[in-house]
Amino acid sequence: MEALKRDREVRDNTWREHVSTYEQKVVVLDKELENINREFEGLKQKKLKLAETHGHKNANENDLIEINAGGRVITANRGALIYQKGTMLEALFSGRWDKEIQR
């Protein structure tokens, strides 16, 4: 009976240690998430500022864009070109750089 009581105490202590460690890690991760969100908001603001400076921040996904590809003019829907966010195509055709593109 004494062994059972001792094992139960060890189990309870171990459980409390795990819960405490978990709670500490949650606090650290919450702080990291706040930092990431703050930096992300800063990047979004920078993106909007660049769009105002170098392009059109209100570029419409339904715009038709003419692309000269090796002397052949191709017409494409802006939405199709920027569908995959974070890609080079999205960066080029998002409208943020329209004022800088050679025509």
KEZASE-931673 format. One record per atom (N, C-alpha, C, O): atom name; x, y, z; residue in one letter; residue number from 1. Coordinates in steps of 0.02 Angstrom, whole numbers, plus 32768, in hexadecimal, padded with zeros to 4 digits. Layout:
REM residues N
(atom "CA", (X, Y, Z), "A", NUM)
...
REM end
This chain:
REM residues 103
(atom "N", (8029, 7FC5, 8000), "M", 1)
(atom "CA", (8000, 8000, 8000), "M", 1)
(atom "C", (802B, 803F, 8000), "M", 1)
(atom "O", (801C, 8070, 7FDE), "M", 1)
(atom "N", (8060, 803D, 8026), "E", 2)
(atom "CA", (808F, 8076, 802A), "E", 2)
(atom "C", (80AE, 8082, 7FE5), "E", 2)
(atom "O", (80B7, 80BC, 7FD1), "E", 2)
(atom "N", (80BF, 804E, 7FC2), "A", 3)
(atom "CA", (80DD, 8054, 7F7F), "A", 3)
(atom "C", (80AC, 8076, 7F4F), "A", 3)
(atom "O", (80BF, 809F, 7F26), "A", 3)
(atom "N", (806D, 8063, 7F54), "L", 4)
(atom "CA", (8039, 8080, 7F29), "L", 4)
(atom "C", (8032, 80CB, 7F38), "L", 4)
(atom "O", (802B, 80F3, 7F0A), "L", 4)
(atom "N", (8034, 80DD, 7F77), "K", 5)
(atom "CA", (802F, 8123, 7F8B), "K", 5)
(atom "C", (806B, 814B, 7F71), "K", 5)
(atom "O", (8063, 8182, 7F58), "K", 5)
(atom "N", (80A6, 812F, 7F77), "R", 6)
(atom "CA", (80E3, 814F, 7F5F), "R", 6)
(atom "C", (80E2, 8157, 7F13), "R", 6)
(atom "O", (80F4, 818C, 7EF9), "R", 6)
(atom "N", (80CC, 8124, 7EF0), "D", 7)
(atom "CA", (80C7, 8127, 7EA7), "D", 7)
(atom "C", (8095, 815C, 7E90), "D", 7)
(atom "O", (809F, 817F, 7E5F), "D", 7)
(atom "N", (805E, 8162, 7EB5), "R", 8)
(atom "CA", (802C, 8194, 7EA6), "R", 8)
(atom "C", (8049, 81DA, 7EB0), "R", 8)
(atom "O", (803B, 8206, 7E87), "R", 8)
(atom "N", (806F, 81E4, 7EE4), "E", 9)
(atom "CA", (808F, 8225, 7EF1), "E", 9)
(atom "C", (80C1, 8236, 7EBA), "E", 9)
(atom "O", (80C5, 826F, 7EA3), "E", 9)
(atom "N", (80E8, 8204, 7EA6), "V", 10)
(atom "CA", (8119, 820E, 7E71), "V", 10)
(atom "C", (80F5, 8221, 7E30), "V", 10)
(atom "O", (8109, 824F, 7E0D), "V", 10)
(atom "N", (80BF, 81FD, 7E22), "R", 11)
(atom "CA", (8098, 820B, 7DE5), "R", 11)
(atom "C", (807C, 8252, 7DE8), "R", 11)
(atom "O", (8080, 8277, 7DB7), "R", 11)
(atom "N", (805F, 8265, 7E20), "D", 12)
(atom "CA", (8042, 82A8, 7E27), "D", 12)
(atom "C", (8077, 82DE, 7E20), "D", 12)
(atom "O", (806B, 8311, 7E00), "D", 12)
(atom "N", (80B1, 82D3, 7E3F), "N", 13)
(atom "CA", (80E7, 8304, 7E39), "N", 13)
(atom "C", (8100, 830A, 7DF1), "N", 13)
(atom "O", (810C, 8341, 7DD8), "N", 13)
(atom "N", (8107, 82D1, 7DD1), "T", 14)
(atom "CA", (811D, 82D1, 7D8B), "T", 14)
(atom "C", (80EA, 82F6, 7D60), "T", 14)
(atom "O", (80FD, 831D, 7D34), "T", 14)
(atom "N", (80AA, 82EA, 7D6C), "W", 15)
(atom "CA", (8075, 830B, 7D47), "W", 15)
(atom "C", (8079, 8357, 7D50), "W", 15)
(atom "O", (8073, 837D, 7D20), "W", 15)
(atom "N", (8081, 836D, 7D8E), "R", 16)
(atom "CA", (8086, 83B5, 7D9C), "R", 16)
(atom "C", (80C2, 83D4, 7D79), "R", 16)
(atom "O", (80BE, 840C, 7D5F), "R", 16)
(atom "N", (80FA, 83B0, 7D79), "E", 17)
(atom "CA", (8135, 83C9, 7D56), "E", 17)
(atom "C", (8128, 83D1, 7D0B), "E", 17)
(atom "O", (813B, 8403, 7CED), "E", 17)
(atom "N", (8108, 839F, 7CEE), "H", 18)
(atom "CA", (80F8, 83A2, 7CA6), "H", 18)
(atom "C", (80C8, 83DC, 7C97), "H", 18)
(atom "O", (80D2, 8400, 7C66), "H", 18)
(atom "N", (8096, 83E5, 7CC0), "V", 19)
(atom "CA", (8066, 841B, 7CB6), "V", 19)
(atom "C", (808A, 845F, 7CBD), "V", 19)
(atom "O", (807E, 848C, 7C95), "V", 19)
(atom "N", (80B5, 8465, 7CEE), "S", 20)
(atom "CA", (80DA, 84A3, 7CF8), "S", 20)
(atom "C", (8107, 84B2, 7CBC), "S", 20)
(atom "O", (810A, 84EB, 7CA4), "S", 20)
(atom "N", (812B, 8480, 7CA5), "T", 21)
(atom "CA", (8156, 8489, 7C6A), "T", 21)
(atom "C", (812D, 849C, 7C2E), "T", 21)
(atom "O", (8141, 84C9, 7C08), "T", 21)
(atom "N", (80F5, 847B, 7C25), "Y", 22)
(atom "CA", (80C8, 848B, 7BED), "Y", 22)
(atom "C", (80B0, 84D3, 7BF0), "Y", 22)
(atom "O", (80B2, 84F7, 7BBE), "Y", 22)
(atom "N", (809B, 84EA, 7C2A), "E", 23)
(atom "CA", (8082, 852E, 7C32), "E", 23)
(atom "C", (80B9, 8561, 7C25), "E", 23)
(atom "O", (80AC, 8596, 7C08), "E", 23)
(atom "N", (80F7, 8552, 7C3A), "Q", 24)
(atom "CA", (812F, 857F, 7C2C), "Q", 24)
(atom "C", (813C, 8585, 7BE1), "Q", 24)
(atom "O", (8149, 85BB, 7BC7), "Q", 24)
(atom "N", (8139, 854C, 7BBF), "K", 25)
(atom "CA", (8145, 854C, 7B77), "K", 25)
(atom "C", (810C, 8571, 7B52), "K", 25)
(atom "O", (8119, 8592, 7B20), "K", 25)
(atom "N", (80D0, 856B, 7B6A), "V", 26)
(atom "CA", (8098, 858E, 7B4C), "V", 26)
(atom "C", (80A3, 85D9, 7B51), "V", 26)
(atom "O", (8096, 85FE, 7B21), "V", 26)
(atom "N", (80BA, 85F1, 7B8A), "V", 27)
(atom "CA", (80C8, 8639, 7B93), "V", 27)
(atom "C", (80FD, 8650, 7B62), "V", 27)
(atom "O", (80F6, 8684, 7B42), "V", 27)
(atom "N", (8132, 8629, 7B5B), "V", 28)
(atom "CA", (8169, 863B, 7B2C), "V", 28)
(atom "C", (814E, 863C, 7AE5), "V", 28)
(atom "O", (815D, 866B, 7ABF), "V", 28)
(atom "N", (8128, 860A, 7AD2), "L", 29)
(atom "CA", (810D, 8607, 7A8E), "L", 29)
(atom "C", (80DB, 863F, 7A80), "L", 29)
(atom "O", (80D9, 865A, 7A49), "L", 29)
(atom "N", (80B4, 8652, 7AB2), "D", 30)
(atom "CA", (8086, 868A, 7AAA), "D", 30)
(atom "C", (80AC, 86CB, 7A9D), "D", 30)
(atom "O", (8097, 86F4, 7A73), "D", 30)
(atom "N", (80E3, 86D5, 7AC1), "K", 31)
(atom "CA", (810C, 8711, 7AB6), "K", 31)
(atom "C", (812A, 8710, 7A70), "K", 31)
(atom "O", (812C, 8744, 7A4F), "K", 31)
(atom "N", (8142, 86D6, 7A5A), "E", 32)
(atom "CA", (815E, 86D1, 7A17), "E", 32)
(atom "C", (8129, 86DF, 79E3), "E", 32)
(atom "O", (8136, 8700, 79B1), "E", 32)
(atom "N", (80EC, 86C5, 79ED), "L", 33)
(atom "CA", (80B6, 86D2, 79BF), "L", 33)
(atom "C", (80A5, 871C, 79BB), "L", 33)
(atom "O", (8099, 8737, 7985), "L", 33)
(atom "N", (80A4, 873E, 79F4), "E", 34)
(atom "CA", (8099, 8786, 79F4), "E", 34)
(atom "C", (80CE, 87AB, 79CC), "E", 34)
(atom "O", (80BE, 87D8, 79A6), "E", 34)
(atom "N", (810D, 8797, 79D4), "N", 35)
(atom "CA", (8144, 87B6, 79AF), "N", 35)
(atom "C", (813C, 87AA, 7964), "N", 35)
(atom "O", (8145, 87D7, 793B), "N", 35)
(atom "N", (812B, 876D, 7952), "I", 36)
(atom "CA", (8122, 875C, 790C), "I", 36)
(atom "C", (80E9, 8784, 78EE), "I", 36)
(atom "O", (80EF, 879F, 78B7), "I", 36)
(atom "N", (80B1, 8789, 7912), "N", 37)
(atom "CA", (8078, 87AF, 78F9), "N", 37)
(atom "C", (8089, 87F9, 78F2), "N", 37)
(atom "O", (8073, 8819, 78C2), "N", 37)
(atom "N", (80AF, 8814, 7921), "R", 38)
(atom "CA", (80C3, 885A, 791E), "R", 38)
(atom "C", (80F0, 8866, 78E1), "R", 38)
(atom "O", (80E7, 8896, 78BC), "R", 38)
(atom "N", (811F, 8839, 78D6), "E", 39)
(atom "CA", (814B, 8840, 789C), "E", 39)
(atom "C", (8124, 8837, 785B), "E", 39)
(atom "O", (8132, 885A, 782A), "E", 39)
(atom "N", (80F4, 880A, 785A), "F", 40)
(atom "CA", (80CB, 87FF, 781F), "F", 40)
(atom "C", (80A2, 883D, 780E), "F", 40)
(atom "O", (809D, 8850, 77D4), "F", 40)
(atom "N", (8086, 885D, 7841), "E", 41)
(atom "CA", (8061, 889B, 7836), "E", 41)
(atom "C", (808F, 88D1, 781A), "E", 41)
(atom "O", (807B, 88F8, 77EE), "E", 41)
(atom "N", (80CC, 88D4, 7834), "G", 42)
(atom "CA", (80FC, 8904, 7819), "G", 42)
(atom "C", (810B, 88F7, 77D0), "G", 42)
(atom "O", (8111, 8926, 77A8), "G", 42)
(atom "N", (8113, 88B8, 77BE), "L", 43)
(atom "CA", (8120, 88A7, 7778), "L", 43)
(atom "C", (80E4, 88B8, 774B), "L", 43)
(atom "O", (80ED, 88CF, 7713), "L", 43)
(atom "N", (80A7, 88AD, 7765), "K", 44)
(atom "CA", (806C, 88BF, 773D), "K", 44)
(atom "C", (806A, 890A, 7731), "K", 44)
(atom "O", (8059, 8920, 76FA), "K", 44)
(atom "N", (807B, 8931, 7764), "Q", 45)
(atom "CA", (807B, 897A, 775D), "Q", 45)
(atom "C", (80B1, 898F, 772A), "Q", 45)
(atom "O", (80A6, 89BC, 7702), "Q", 45)
(atom "N", (80EB, 896E, 772D), "K", 46)
(atom "CA", (8120, 897E, 76FE), "K", 46)
(atom "C", (810B, 896C, 76B7), "K", 46)
(atom "O", (8119, 8991, 7687), "K", 46)
(atom "N", (80E8, 8934, 76AF), "K", 47)
(atom "CA", (80CF, 891E, 766E), "K", 47)
(atom "C", (809E, 8952, 7652), "K", 47)
(atom "O", (80A1, 8963, 7617), "K", 47)
(atom "N", (8071, 896B, 767C), "L", 48)
(atom "CA", (8041, 899E, 7665), "L", 48)
(atom "C", (8065, 89DF, 7652), "L", 48)
(atom "O", (8053, 89FF, 7621), "L", 48)
(atom "N", (8097, 89F1, 7679), "K", 49)
(atom "CA", (80BD, 8A2E, 766A), "K", 49)
(atom "C", (80E2, 8A27, 7627), "K", 49)
(atom "O", (80E3, 8A56, 7600), "K", 49)
(atom "N", (80FF, 89ED, 761A), "L", 50)
(atom "CA", (8120, 89E1, 75DA), "L", 50)
(atom "C", (80ED, 89E3, 75A1), "L", 50)
(atom "O", (80FC, 89FC, 756B), "L", 50)
(atom "N", (80B2, 89C8, 75AD), "A", 51)
(atom "CA", (807E, 89C9, 757A), "A", 51)
(atom "C", (806B, 8A11, 7569), "A", 51)
(atom "O", (805F, 8A21, 752F), "A", 51)
(atom "N", (8067, 8A3B, 759C), "E", 52)
(atom "CA", (8056, 8A81, 7590), "E", 52)
(atom "C", (808D, 8AA5, 756A), "E", 52)
(atom "O", (8080, 8ACF, 753F), "E", 52)
(atom "N", (80CB, 8A95, 7579), "T", 53)
(atom "CA", (8104, 8AB6, 755A), "T", 53)
(atom "C", (8111, 8A9E, 7513), "T", 53)
(atom "O", (811D, 8AC6, 74E6), "T", 53)
(atom "N", (810E, 8A5C, 7509), "H", 54)
(atom "CA", (8124, 8A3E, 74C9), "H", 54)
(atom "C", (80EC, 8A21, 749F), "H", 54)
(atom "O", (80F9, 8A0B, 7467), "H", 54)
(atom "N", (80B0, 8A1F, 74B8), "G", 55)
(atom "CA", (807C, 89FE, 7492), "G", 55)
(atom "C", (8037, 8A16, 74A4), "G", 55)
(atom "O", (802D, 8A4E, 74BA), "G", 55)
(atom "N", (8008, 89E9, 749C), "H", 56)
(atom "CA", (7FC2, 89F8, 74AA), "H", 56)
(atom "C", (7FAB, 89C8, 74E0), "H", 56)
(atom "O", (7FA6, 898C, 74D5), "H", 56)
(atom "N", (7F9C, 89E3, 751B), "K", 57)
(atom "CA", (7F88, 89B8, 7553), "K", 57)
(atom "C", (7F43, 899B, 7549), "K", 57)
(atom "O", (7F31, 896A, 7569), "K", 57)
(atom "N", (7F1C, 89B8, 751C), "N", 58)
(atom "CA", (7ED9, 899F, 750F), "N", 58)
(atom "C", (7ED5, 8979, 74CD), "N", 58)
(atom "O", (7EA0, 8979, 74AD), "N", 58)
(atom "N", (7F0A, 8958, 74B9), "A", 59)
(atom "CA", (7F0A, 8931, 747C), "A", 59)
(atom "C", (7ED6, 88FA, 7483), "A", 59)
(atom "O", (7ED1, 88D9, 74B6), "A", 59)
(atom "N", (7EAE, 88F1, 744F), "N", 60)
(atom "CA", (7E77, 88C2, 7450), "N", 60)
(atom "C", (7E8C, 887E, 7434), "N", 60)
(atom "O", (7EB0, 887B, 7403), "N", 60)
(atom "N", (7E75, 8849, 7453), "E", 61)
(atom "CA", (7E86, 8806, 743B), "E", 61)
(atom "C", (7E67, 87F7, 73F7), "E", 61)
(atom "O", (7E7D, 87C9, 73D5), "E", 61)
(atom "N", (7E35, 881D, 73E4), "N", 62)
(atom "CA", (7E14, 8813, 73A3), "N", 62)
(atom "C", (7E35, 8839, 736B), "N", 62)
(atom "O", (7E20, 8834, 7331), "N", 62)
(atom "N", (7E6A, 8860, 737A), "D", 63)
(atom "CA", (7E8E, 8885, 7346), "D", 63)
(atom "C", (7EAB, 8854, 7314), "D", 63)
(atom "O", (7EC2, 881E, 7326), "D", 63)
(atom "N", (7EAB, 8869, 72D5), "L", 64)
(atom "CA", (7ECD, 8842, 72A1), "L", 64)
(atom "C", (7F12, 8861, 7297), "L", 64)
(atom "O", (7F18, 889E, 7290), "L", 64)
(atom "N", (7F44, 8838, 7296), "I", 65)
(atom "CA", (7F89, 884F, 728F), "I", 65)
(atom "C", (7FA5, 8834, 724E), "I", 65)
(atom "O", (7F9E, 87F8, 723F), "I", 65)
(atom "N", (7FC6, 885F, 7228), "E", 66)
(atom "CA", (7FE7, 8849, 71EB), "E", 66)
(atom "C", (8031, 883F, 71FA), "E", 66)
(atom "O", (8052, 886C, 7214), "E", 66)
(atom "N", (804A, 8804, 71EB), "I", 67)
(atom "CA", (808F, 87F2, 71F8), "I", 67)
(atom "C", (80B1, 87E3, 71B6), "I", 67)
(atom "O", (8099, 87BA, 718F), "I", 67)
(atom "N", (80EA, 8805, 71AB), "N", 68)
(atom "CA", (8110, 87F8, 716F), "N", 68)
(atom "C", (8143, 87C2, 7180), "N", 68)
(atom "O", (8174, 87CF, 71A2), "N", 68)
(atom "N", (8137, 8786, 7168), "A", 69)
(atom "CA", (8162, 874D, 7177), "A", 69)
(atom "C", (8187, 873A, 7137), "A", 69)
(atom "O", (816D, 8714, 710E), "A", 69)
(atom "N", (81C3, 8752, 7130), "G", 70)
(atom "CA", (81EC, 8742, 70F5), "G", 70)
(atom "C", (81CE, 875B, 70B4), "G", 70)
(atom "O", (81D3, 873B, 7080), "G", 70)
(atom "N", (81AF, 8796, 70B6), "G", 71)
(atom "CA", (8191, 87B3, 707B), "G", 71)
(atom "C", (8149, 879F, 7070), "G", 71)
(atom "O", (8128, 87BA, 7044), "G", 71)
(atom "N", (8131, 8771, 7096), "R", 72)
(atom "CA", (80EB, 875B, 7090), "R", 72)
(atom "C", (80C4, 8779, 70CB), "R", 72)
(atom "O", (80D6, 8770, 7104), "R", 72)
(atom "N", (808E, 879C, 70BC), "V", 73)
(atom "CA", (8066, 87BD, 70EF), "V", 73)
(atom "C", (8032, 878B, 7109), "V", 73)
(atom "O", (800B, 876F, 70E3), "V", 73)
(atom "N", (8033, 8781, 714B), "I", 74)
(atom "CA", (8004, 8754, 716C), "I", 74)
(atom "C", (7FD9, 877E, 719B), "I", 74)
(atom "O", (7FF3, 87A8, 71C0), "I", 74)
(atom "N", (7F98, 8772, 7199), "T", 75)
(atom "CA", (7F6B, 8794, 71C6), "T", 75)
(atom "C", (7F57, 8764, 71FE), "T", 75)
(atom "O", (7F42, 872B, 71F0), "T", 75)
(atom "N", (7F5E, 877A, 723C), "A", 76)
(atom "CA", (7F4F, 874F, 7275), "A", 76)
(atom "C", (7F27, 8776, 72A9), "A", 76)
(atom "O", (7F2E, 87B3, 72AF), "A", 76)
(atom "N", (7F00, 8753, 72CD), "N", 77)
(atom "CA", (7EDA, 8770, 7304), "N", 77)
(atom "C", (7F08, 8777, 7340), "N", 77)
(atom "O", (7F2B, 8748, 7352), "N", 77)
(atom "N", (7F09, 87B3, 735E), "R", 78)
(atom "CA", (7F36, 87BE, 7398), "R", 78)
(atom "C", (7F2A, 878B, 73CF), "R", 78)
(atom "O", (7F59, 8773, 73EE), "R", 78)
(atom "N", (7EEB, 8779, 73DB), "G", 79)
(atom "CA", (7EDA, 8749, 740F), "G", 79)
(atom "C", (7EFB, 8706, 7405), "G", 79)
(atom "O", (7F0F, 86E5, 7435), "G", 79)
(atom "N", (7F01, 86F0, 73C6), "A", 80)
(atom "CA", (7F21, 86B0, 73B8), "A", 80)
(atom "C", (7F6C, 86B4, 73C6), "A", 80)
(atom "O", (7F8A, 8683, 73DC), "A", 80)
(atom "N", (7F8A, 86ED, 73B8), "L", 81)
(atom "CA", (7FD2, 86F5, 73C2), "L", 81)
(atom "C", (7FE5, 86FC, 740B), "L", 81)
(atom "O", (801D, 86E9, 741F), "L", 81)
(atom "N", (7FB8, 8716, 7434), "I", 82)
(atom "CA", (7FC9, 8721, 747B), "I", 82)
(atom "C", (7FA7, 86EE, 74A8), "I", 82)
(atom "O", (7FA6, 86F7, 74E5), "I", 82)
(atom "N", (7F8B, 86BA, 748C), "Y", 83)
(atom "CA", (7F66, 8688, 74B3), "Y", 83)
(atom "C", (7F90, 866A, 74EB), "Y", 83)
(atom "O", (7F78, 8663, 7524), "Y", 83)
(atom "N", (7FCD, 8657, 74DC), "Q", 84)
(atom "CA", (7FF9, 8639, 750F), "Q", 84)
(atom "C", (801D, 8670, 7534), "Q", 84)
(atom "O", (804C, 868F, 7519), "Q", 84)
(atom "N", (8008, 867E, 7571), "K", 85)
(atom "CA", (8026, 86B4, 7599), "K", 85)
(atom "C", (806E, 86A3, 75AC), "K", 85)
(atom "O", (807E, 8669, 75B9), "K", 85)
(atom "N", (8097, 86D6, 75AE), "G", 86)
(atom "CA", (80DD, 86CD, 75C2), "G", 86)
(atom "C", (810B, 86B7, 758A), "G", 86)
(atom "O", (8146, 86AC, 7596), "G", 86)
(atom "N", (80F2, 86B1, 754C), "T", 87)
(atom "CA", (811C, 869C, 7514), "T", 87)
(atom "C", (8136, 86D9, 74EF), "T", 87)
(atom "O", (8120, 8711, 74FA), "T", 87)
(atom "N", (8166, 86CD, 74C3), "M", 88)
(atom "CA", (8182, 8702, 749A), "M", 88)
(atom "C", (814C, 8720, 746C), "M", 88)
(atom "O", (814A, 875C, 7461), "M", 88)
(atom "N", (8121, 86F5, 7450), "L", 89)
(atom "CA", (80EB, 870E, 7425), "L", 89)
(atom "C", (80BD, 873D, 744C), "L", 89)
(atom "O", (80A9, 8771, 7432), "L", 89)
(atom "N", (80AD, 872A, 7488), "E", 90)
(atom "CA", (8081, 8755, 74B1), "E", 90)
(atom "C", (80A3, 8798, 74BE), "E", 90)
(atom "O", (8082, 87CC, 74BB), "E", 90)
(atom "N", (80E3, 8797, 74CC), "A", 91)
(atom "CA", (8107, 87D5, 74D9), "A", 91)
(atom "C", (810A, 8802, 749B), "A", 91)
(atom "O", (8102, 883E, 749F), "A", 91)
(atom "N", (8115, 87E3, 7461), "L", 92)
(atom "CA", (811C, 8809, 7423), "L", 92)
(atom "C", (80DA, 8827, 740C), "L", 92)
(atom "O", (80D9, 885F, 73F2), "L", 92)
(atom "N", (80A3, 8802, 7414), "F", 93)
(atom "CA", (8064, 8817, 73F5), "F", 93)
(atom "C", (802F, 882D, 7427), "F", 93)
(atom "O", (7FF5, 8836, 7415), "F", 93)
(atom "N", (8042, 8837, 7466), "S", 94)
(atom "CA", (8012, 884B, 7499), "S", 94)
(atom "C", (7FFB, 8893, 7490), "S", 94)
(atom "O", (7FC8, 88A7, 74AC), "S", 94)
(atom "N", (8020, 88B9, 746A), "G", 95)
(atom "CA", (800F, 8900, 7461), "G", 95)
(atom "C", (803B, 892D, 748C), "G", 95)
(atom "O", (803A, 896A, 7483), "G", 95)
(atom "N", (8062, 8910, 74B9), "R", 96)
(atom "CA", (808C, 8939, 74E5), "R", 96)
(atom "C", (80C5, 895B, 74BF), "R", 96)
(atom "O", (80E0, 898C, 74D7), "R", 96)
(atom "N", (80D7, 8941, 7484), "W", 97)
(atom "CA", (8110, 895C, 7460), "W", 97)
(atom "C", (80FC, 8978, 741C), "W", 97)
(atom "O", (8128, 8982, 73F1), "W", 97)
(atom "N", (80BD, 8984, 7410), "D", 98)
(atom "CA", (80A5, 899A, 73CE), "D", 98)
(atom "C", (80C7, 89DA, 73B6), "D", 98)
(atom "O", (80D3, 89E2, 737A), "D", 98)
(atom "N", (80D6, 8A08, 73E3), "K", 99)
(atom "CA", (80F6, 8A47, 73CE), "K", 99)
(atom "C", (813F, 8A3E, 73BA), "K", 99)
(atom "O", (815B, 8A68, 7397), "K", 99)
(atom "N", (815D, 8A07, 73CF), "E", 100)
(atom "CA", (81A4, 89FB, 73C1), "E", 100)
(atom "C", (81AF, 89CF, 7383), "E", 100)
(atom "O", (81E8, 89C8, 736D), "E", 100)
(atom "N", (817A, 89B1, 7368), "I", 101)
(atom "CA", (8182, 8983, 7330), "I", 101)
(atom "C", (818D, 89AA, 72F0), "I", 101)
(atom "O", (816A, 89DB, 72E2), "I", 101)
(atom "N", (81BE, 8994, 72C8), "Q", 102)
(atom "CA", (81CA, 89B2, 7287), "Q", 102)
(atom "C", (8192, 899E, 7259), "Q", 102)
(atom "O", (817D, 8964, 7257), "Q", 102)
(atom "N", (8179, 89CE, 7233), "R", 103)
(atom "CA", (8142, 89BF, 7204), "R", 103)
(atom "C", (8159, 89CC, 71BE), "R", 103)
(atom "O", (8133, 89C3, 718F), "R", 103)
REM end
